[in-house]
Structure formats: C-alpha cells, structure tokens
Amino acid sequence: MKLRKFRWSKVYESSEEELREFLLARQIESQHWTAEAFQEFGERQLEQAMTLWCAEGSLTARVDGTTVSLQPGDAVAIPPAVSYSLKAGMAGCICYETKPLSHR
C-alpha cells in the first residue's frame, strides 16, 4: 500500500475558493462534500484510487491501519483495493474527492 499525503497549498490559511481554483486550473474533476463536527464515515473498501482534498476544517483518515490527519491545504492519495474510514474534526470539514464519490 502506498498512501501519500501532500500539500496542495503553500499558504497556511488556505480556503475553499483557493482549492476550487487549484482543481479547475489542473482540470481535476472532483466532488464537494461536507461533514459536521466529529461525523464519522465507517469503514469502506476502495475499488479505484481516490484523492481527498481538505478545504476547510479538519479530517482524520484511517487507511489500512495508518492514520493521517488533514488540515486545510492538505490532501491524501489513497490507493485502490484498501479499506478506509474517515472522521471529521471538531469544526467539521469541507472536502473535495476525486471520483468516484463515496460520501454523499
């Protein structure tokens, strides 16, 4: 498994608008979703690779036993054929996800 966390923003105080512009400029198709404070998304299995982009708030992803915390400006590329679960932070989160969308 090759889990990869990276920064999509060089700015500490990045915004959702900045992320939308970033994705549009790179022609990356994604879907927007939000979560309330501490909302959990139980374990799921990925069939295709997916990238989660954190626009606002915070999110913790647990992927095959590895925990990754995301803040605004962070993203994580999750490989296919792994199980994962997500939990929003204390302020909830606004995220974008590459297709396929699995949290609506």
GROMACS elastic network, one bead per residue, 0.5 to 0.9 nm:
[ bonds ]
;  ai    aj funct       b0    kb
    1    64     6  0.83172   500
    1    78     6  0.86660   500
    1    79     6  0.67600   500
    1    80     6  0.86711   500
    1    81     6  0.89379   500
    1    82     6  0.78095   500
    2    77     6  0.85290   500
    2    78     6  0.74992   500
    2    79     6  0.63856   500
    3    63     6  0.79254   500
    3    66     6  0.85797   500
    3    76     6  0.72207   500
    3    77     6  0.60564   500
    3    78     6  0.53875   500
    3    79     6  0.64378   500
    4    75     6  0.83613   500
    4    76     6  0.55505   500
    4    77     6  0.51248   500
    4    78     6  0.68837   500
    4    79     6  0.86484   500
    5    68     6  0.77182   500
    5    70     6  0.84605   500
    5    74     6  0.71498   500
    5    75     6  0.57131   500
    5    77     6  0.63139   500
    5    78     6  0.87318   500
    6    73     6  0.85541   500
    6    74     6  0.57892   500
    6    75     6  0.53822   500
    6    76     6  0.61921   500
    6    77     6  0.81716   500
    7    10     6  0.69923   500
    7    72     6  0.89018   500
    7    73     6  0.55588   500
    7    75     6  0.60248   500
    7    76     6  0.86174   500
    8    19     6  0.79055   500
    8    22     6  0.79900   500
    8    53     6  0.79515   500
    8    73     6  0.53974   500
    8    74     6  0.58627   500
    8    75     6  0.65204   500
    9    12     6  0.74496   500
    9    13     6  0.88846   500
    9    14     6  0.65721   500
    9    18     6  0.82629   500
    9    19     6  0.79225   500
    9    22     6  0.85882   500
    9    72     6  0.82498   500
    9    74     6  0.71841   500
   10    14     6  0.81307   500
   10    73     6  0.74659   500
   11    14     6  0.55221   500
   11    73     6  0.73544   500
   12    72     6  0.76874   500
   12    73     6  0.70801   500
   13    72     6  0.72007   500
   13    73     6  0.78313   500
   14    17     6  0.84470   500
   14    18     6  0.65045   500
   14    19     6  0.77347   500
   14    55     6  0.72329   500
   14    56     6  0.79333   500
   14    72     6  0.59349   500
   14    73     6  0.57277   500
   15    18     6  0.51863   500
   15    19     6  0.64696   500
   15    20     6  0.88387   500
   15    55     6  0.57935   500
   15    56     6  0.64675   500
   15    72     6  0.70482   500
   15    73     6  0.78187   500
   16    19     6  0.50578   500
   16    20     6  0.62363   500
   16    21     6  0.86859   500
   16    54     6  0.83540   500
   16    56     6  0.63973   500
   16    72     6  0.83438   500
   16    94     6  0.76997   500
   16    95     6  0.84844   500
   17    20     6  0.51409   500
   17    21     6  0.63002   500
   17    22     6  0.85983   500
   17    55     6  0.82520   500
   18    21     6  0.52049   500
   18    22     6  0.61287   500
   18    23     6  0.87613   500
   18    55     6  0.82666   500
   19    23     6  0.61649   500
   19    24     6  0.84732   500
   19    53     6  0.80384   500
   19    54     6  0.84113   500
   19    55     6  0.62804   500
   19    73     6  0.78145   500
   19    96     6  0.86070   500
   20    23     6  0.52950   500
   20    24     6  0.60650   500
   20    25     6  0.85396   500
   20    55     6  0.87348   500
   20    96     6  0.87764   500
   21    24     6  0.50869   500
   21    25     6  0.59803   500
   21    26     6  0.86034   500
   22    25     6  0.53167   500
   22    26     6  0.64537   500
   22    27     6  0.86544   500
   22    28     6  0.86118   500
   23    26     6  0.52324   500
   23    27     6  0.59622   500
   23    28     6  0.50530   500
   23    29     6  0.72529   500
   23    30     6  0.78108   500
   24    28     6  0.62028   500
   24    29     6  0.77778   500
   25    28     6  0.78678   500
   26    29     6  0.89609   500
   28    98     6  0.76042   500
   29    97     6  0.84946   500
   29    98     6  0.62176   500
   29    99     6  0.71011   500
   30    51     6  0.89716   500
   30    96     6  0.59284   500
   30    97     6  0.51628   500
   30    99     6  0.59346   500
   30   100     6  0.85143   500
   30   101     6  0.80620   500
   31    95     6  0.82801   500
   31    96     6  0.53034   500
   31    97     6  0.52884   500
   31    98     6  0.64274   500
   31    99     6  0.69898   500
   31   100     6  0.85645   500
   31   101     6  0.65259   500
   32    94     6  0.73440   500
   32    95     6  0.58802   500
   32    97     6  0.65876   500
   32   101     6  0.88270   500
   33    93     6  0.84216   500
   33    94     6  0.60313   500
   33    95     6  0.54884   500
   33    96     6  0.61854   500
   33    97     6  0.78225   500
   33   101     6  0.89979   500
   33   103     6  0.71326   500
   33   104     6  0.68209   500
   34    88     6  0.89730   500
   34    92     6  0.74627   500
   34    93     6  0.56443   500
   34    95     6  0.61307   500
   34    96     6  0.85932   500
   34   103     6  0.88323   500
   34   104     6  0.87194   500
   35    38     6  0.79371   500
   35    39     6  0.59580   500
   35    40     6  0.82787   500
   35    87     6  0.85334   500
   35    88     6  0.62227   500
   35    89     6  0.89149   500
   35    91     6  0.89921   500
   35    92     6  0.52790   500
   35    93     6  0.53303   500
   35    94     6  0.66737   500
   35    95     6  0.83842   500
   36    39     6  0.53663   500
   36    40     6  0.89118   500
   36    88     6  0.68728   500
   36    89     6  0.83289   500
   36    90     6  0.83188   500
   36    91     6  0.71661   500
   36    93     6  0.68232   500
   37    87     6  0.87212   500
   37    88     6  0.58954   500
   37    89     6  0.57343   500
   37    93     6  0.74926   500
   38    59     6  0.87894   500
   38    87     6  0.59852   500
   38    89     6  0.51815   500
   38    90     6  0.56756   500
   38    91     6  0.77351   500
   38    92     6  0.62785   500
   39    86     6  0.83531   500
   39    87     6  0.57005   500
   39    88     6  0.53187   500
   39    89     6  0.78271   500
   39    92     6  0.72099   500
   40    85     6  0.76689   500
   40    86     6  0.57968   500
   40    88     6  0.64698   500
   41    44     6  0.82796   500
   41    85     6  0.56982   500
   41    86     6  0.50626   500
   41    87     6  0.62239   500
   41    88     6  0.86670   500
   41   103     6  0.75658   500
   42    84     6  0.78769   500
   42    85     6  0.51260   500
   42    86     6  0.68154   500
   42    87     6  0.84968   500
   43    62     6  0.86859   500
   43    83     6  0.62874   500
   43    84     6  0.52158   500
   43    86     6  0.77703   500
   44    82     6  0.83158   500
   44    83     6  0.53367   500
   44    84     6  0.54732   500
   44    85     6  0.63349   500
   44   102     6  0.88577   500
   45    80     6  0.83883   500
   45    81     6  0.65330   500
   45    82     6  0.56756   500
   45    84     6  0.64466   500
   45    85     6  0.89562   500
   46    49     6  0.69630   500
   46    50     6  0.78750   500
   46    78     6  0.85038   500
   46    79     6  0.78545   500
   46    80     6  0.53575   500
   46    81     6  0.51520   500
   46    82     6  0.55704   500
   46    83     6  0.62426   500
   46    84     6  0.76938   500
   47    79     6  0.88618   500
   47    80     6  0.53143   500
   47    81     6  0.53111   500
   47    82     6  0.78386   500
   48    78     6  0.88078   500
   48    79     6  0.71009   500
   48    81     6  0.69258   500
   48    99     6  0.86855   500
   48   100     6  0.76269   500
   49    77     6  0.73197   500
   49    78     6  0.56837   500
   49    81     6  0.79575   500
   49    98     6  0.85722   500
   49    99     6  0.87388   500
   49   100     6  0.87287   500
   50    76     6  0.83385   500
   50    77     6  0.59142   500
   50    78     6  0.52282   500
   50    79     6  0.66033   500
   50    80     6  0.73632   500
   50    97     6  0.69656   500
   50    98     6  0.55790   500
   50    99     6  0.68064   500
   50   100     6  0.73438   500
   50   101     6  0.87600   500
   51    75     6  0.67751   500
   51    76     6  0.55256   500
   51    78     6  0.59019   500
   51    79     6  0.85862   500
   51    96     6  0.82540   500
   51    97     6  0.57232   500
   51    98     6  0.54030   500
   51    99     6  0.83808   500
   52    74     6  0.84943   500
   52    75     6  0.53988   500
   52    76     6  0.53921   500
   52    77     6  0.66127   500
   52    78     6  0.79596   500
   52    95     6  0.67363   500
   52    96     6  0.58959   500
   52    98     6  0.67785   500
   53    70     6  0.83449   500
   53    72     6  0.81398   500
   53    73     6  0.74814   500
   53    74     6  0.62105   500
   53    76     6  0.67923   500
   53    77     6  0.88722   500
   53    94     6  0.86918   500
   53    95     6  0.54910   500
   53    96     6  0.50163   500
   53    97     6  0.61831   500
   53    98     6  0.84511   500
   54    57     6  0.74890   500
   54    58     6  0.70192   500
   54    59     6  0.74419   500
   54    70     6  0.63666   500
   54    71     6  0.60796   500
   54    72     6  0.50090   500
   54    73     6  0.60894   500
   54    74     6  0.56232   500
   54    75     6  0.59922   500
   54    76     6  0.87824   500
   54    93     6  0.73270   500
   54    94     6  0.63438   500
   54    96     6  0.66079   500
   54    97     6  0.88758   500
   55    58     6  0.84966   500
   55    71     6  0.77136   500
   55    73     6  0.63281   500
   55    74     6  0.79453   500
   55    93     6  0.74686   500
   55    94     6  0.54352   500
   55    95     6  0.54209   500
   55    96     6  0.72864   500
   56    71     6  0.71097   500
   56    73     6  0.82125   500
   56    91     6  0.88129   500
   56    92     6  0.82128   500
   56    93     6  0.54274   500
   56    94     6  0.50242   500
   56    95     6  0.70893   500
   57    70     6  0.86320   500
   57    71     6  0.64134   500
   57    72     6  0.64292   500
   57    88     6  0.78531   500
   57    89     6  0.66997   500
   57    90     6  0.78627   500
   57    91     6  0.55603   500
   57    92     6  0.55432   500
   57    94     6  0.64387   500
   57    95     6  0.87108   500
   58    69     6  0.73947   500
   58    70     6  0.55815   500
   58    72     6  0.68310   500
   58    87     6  0.87030   500
   58    88     6  0.59647   500
   58    90     6  0.75809   500
   58    91     6  0.71362   500
   58    92     6  0.64655   500
   58    93     6  0.53390   500
   58    94     6  0.80642   500
   58    95     6  0.89703   500
   59    68     6  0.84063   500
   59    69     6  0.59143   500
   59    70     6  0.51156   500
   59    71     6  0.67647   500
   59    86     6  0.69181   500
   59    87     6  0.56958   500
   59    89     6  0.53329   500
   59    92     6  0.76172   500
   59    93     6  0.64531   500
   59    94     6  0.89299   500
   59    95     6  0.86590   500
   60    67     6  0.68623   500
   60    68     6  0.56893   500
   60    70     6  0.60749   500
   60    71     6  0.89600   500
   60    85     6  0.83916   500
   60    86     6  0.56910   500
   60    87     6  0.52002   500
   60    88     6  0.63365   500
   60    89     6  0.71876   500
   61    66     6  0.80818   500
   61    67     6  0.57140   500
   61    68     6  0.52016   500
   61    69     6  0.63706   500
   61    70     6  0.78001   500
   61    76     6  0.87308   500
   61    84     6  0.69242   500
   61    85     6  0.58461   500
   61    87     6  0.65846   500
   61    88     6  0.88119   500
   62    65     6  0.60460   500
   62    66     6  0.54318   500
   62    68     6  0.63253   500
   62    69     6  0.87711   500
   62    83     6  0.83957   500
   62    84     6  0.54179   500
   62    85     6  0.52920   500
   62    86     6  0.63433   500
   62    87     6  0.85710   500
   63    66     6  0.51099   500
   63    67     6  0.63850   500
   63    68     6  0.79250   500
   63    78     6  0.77179   500
   63    82     6  0.69741   500
   63    83     6  0.59825   500
   63    85     6  0.67173   500
   63    86     6  0.87736   500
   64    67     6  0.84752   500
   64    82     6  0.62647   500
   64    83     6  0.56395   500
   64    84     6  0.62262   500
   65    83     6  0.88479   500
   65    84     6  0.83497   500
   68    76     6  0.81044   500
   69    74     6  0.87317   500
   70    73     6  0.80520   500
   70    74     6  0.54888   500
   70    75     6  0.67581   500
   70    76     6  0.78612   500
   71    74     6  0.55713   500
   71    75     6  0.83641   500
   71    93     6  0.89254   500
   72    75     6  0.84965   500
   72    93     6  0.89146   500
   72    94     6  0.88504   500
   72    95     6  0.89696   500
   78    82     6  0.79741   500
   78    84     6  0.87567   500
   79    82     6  0.67582   500
   80    83     6  0.87912   500
   87    92     6  0.87239   500
   88    91     6  0.76398   500
   88    92     6  0.50126   500
   88    93     6  0.58380   500
   89    92     6  0.51052   500
   89    93     6  0.68457   500
   90    93     6  0.86375   500
   97   100     6  0.77916   500
   97   101     6  0.64100   500
   97   102     6  0.85152   500
   97   103     6  0.89866   500
   98   101     6  0.67638   500
   99   102     6  0.82006   500
  101   104     6  0.72004   500
